[in-house]
Amino acid sequence: ILLADIGIEMEEKMKMYCDNKSAFNLANNLVLHDRTKHVEIDRHFIRERIDSK
């Protein structure tokens, strides 16, 4: 989604590899917890920067 937002179109989905069990669990957990609040804040910061361009 982020690449499309800045004008880069991909023909295929990008494969992402991860050997970190905690990162994998965070990516697959749809409920945000207090421990992941910093990730959500960073995401909103990036979204605002993209929207301001």
Secondary structure, DSSP 8 states (H G I E B T S, - for coil): -HHHHTT---SS--------HHHHHHHH--S--GGGHHHHHHHHHHHHHHHT-
